[in-house]
């Protein structure tokens, strides 16, 4: 059984390797999988946005950028004492 946090880290790491190898579609699939497991994973969303931009899918890239901003805002404003 896969622990969600570990799966996310593996997907993001493997996605980054695929970007370096030039496999942007494969990387996009891994970043999407990571974001599906952990919707507030800024690393997965950020890399997903970059890959979509490099592929030329600007509207999706902009949407992902908004998601990253929401995640960061959520982390900043969350009351961690509760």
C-alpha positions in Angstrom: 0.0 0.0 0.0 1.3 3.4 -0.9 1.5 6.1 1.8 0.0 9.3 0.2 2.8 11.6 1.1 5.4 9.1 -0.2 3.5 8.6 -3.5 3.3 12.4 -4.0 7.0 12.8 -3.4 7.8 9.9 -5.8 5.5 11.3 -8.5 7.0 14.8 -8.2 10.6 13.5 -8.2 10.0 11.2 -11.2 8.2 14.0 -13.0 11.2 16.3 -12.6 13.4 13.5 -14.0 11.1 13.2 -17.0 11.2 17.0 -17.6 15.0 16.8 -17.7 14.8 13.9 -20.2 12.3 16.0 -22.4 9.3 13.8 -21.7 6.9 16.7 -20.9 3.7 14.6 -21.4 4.9 11.9 -19.0 6.0 14.5 -16.5 2.5 16.2 -16.8 0.8 12.9 -16.0 3.0 12.4 -12.9 2.4 15.9 -11.6 -1.3 15.5 -12.2 -1.3 12.2 -10.3 0.5 13.9 -7.4 -1.9 16.8 -7.3 -4.8 14.3 -7.4 -3.4 12.6 -4.3 -2.5 15.8 -2.4 -4.4 18.8 -3.8 -2.4 21.3 -1.7 1.0 20.0 -2.9 2.5 23.3 -4.1 5.5 21.4 -5.7 3.2 19.3 -7.8 1.1 22.2 -8.8 4.0 24.5 -9.5 5.7 21.9 -11.7 2.4 21.1 -13.4 2.0 24.8 -14.3 5.6 25.0 -15.7 5.2 21.8 -17.8 1.8 23.0 -19.2 3.5 26.3 -20.1 6.4 24.5 -21.9 3.9 22.3 -23.7 2.0 25.5 -24.8 -1.2 24.9 -22.8 -1.2 28.5 -21.4 -4.9 28.5 -20.1 -4.2 25.4 -18.0 -0.9 26.8 -16.9 -2.6 30.0 -15.7 -5.3 28.0 -13.9 -2.6 26.0 -12.1 -0.9 29.2 -11.1 -4.1 30.4 -9.5 -4.3 27.0 -7.6 -0.7 27.6 -6.3 -1.6 31.0 -5.1 -4.7 29.7 -3.3 -2.5 27.0 -1.7 0.1 29.5 -0.5 -2.7 31.8 0.8 -4.3 28.9 2.6 -1.0 28.0 4.3 -0.3 31.6 5.3 -3.8 32.3 6.7 -4.5 28.9 8.3 -4.8 28.9 12.1 -2.2 26.3 12.9 -2.9 26.5 16.7 -6.2 24.7 16.4 
